[in-house]
């Protein structure tokens, strides 16, 4: 039976000012991993300073599509993408 937990797309602000997007089933735990230097290679070099936001998706595939989609957007549209349920990846 598949896991019914939602997957989340999250957006972090890093110490260097860049924004980092990722997916996880537990955003708080993943943020702590990034902050402790145990996350992605990028966040090991550029630790996060805050969580900008997150958005739930029904499964990993949908969250991964959303992660790809948000990475294609200009920075000024990324936060809106997280907040707008009507804005879904194709």
N, C-alpha and C positions, 0 to 999 in steps of 0.2 A: 504494500500500500504506500503510495507516494506521501511524502511529508507535506502537511497542510500549512506549514509556516510560510508566511510571505517572505519574499526577498526584497531588499531595499537598495535603491540607488542612493548614494550619499555624495556630498560635495564638501571637501575640506579646504580651508585656507591654510597654506603652508607658510613657514617662517620667511621664505624668500618672496612672498606675495602671490605666488602662483596658486591656482586652484587645482585640486586633484579629485577626480571622480573615481568611484569604485562601487562594488556591490557586495552585499553581505546579508546574512539572516539575522545578525545581531550587530547593529551599528555601534552601540556603546562599546562592546568588546573589541570590535575592529578598530575603533578610534584609539582605544587604549593600546592596542598592539602597534598601531602606527606611531603613537607617541613614545612608546618604549623602544622603538627602533626594530621592531619585529614584524613590521608590515611590508609593504612593497619596497622595492629598491629605491624608487623615487622618494618616498617619505622617510627612508632611512637617512638620505642625504639632505632632505628638506622637511624636517618634522612639522606636523600640523600645529597650528596655534588655536584653531577653533573649527567646529562643525558648522558649516553654512546652512545645511538643510538635508533632508532626505525625503524619499517618496517610495511608497510600497508598491510592489508588483506581485502578481499571483504566483509566479514561478521564476526559476533561475533564468530560463530562456528569455522571458519578457524583460527581466532586469538587465540582462546582458545586451539586449537590443537597445534598451534605453540608455545604457552606459555608452554604447557606440554613438547613439544619436546625440547625446549631450556633448560628447567630445567634438562633434562636428559644428556645434553652435558657436557663435561669437560670445565672448565672456558676458556681455551685457544681457544676453538672453538665457543664460544658464539657470539663474535663480528662478526666473519665471517658468522655465520648463519643470522644475521641481514642484512648483506650487499649482500648476494647472493640469488637472486630471484629463481635460479634453485634449491636451497635447501629448499624444502617444506616438511612439515610433512605429514606422511601417513594417 
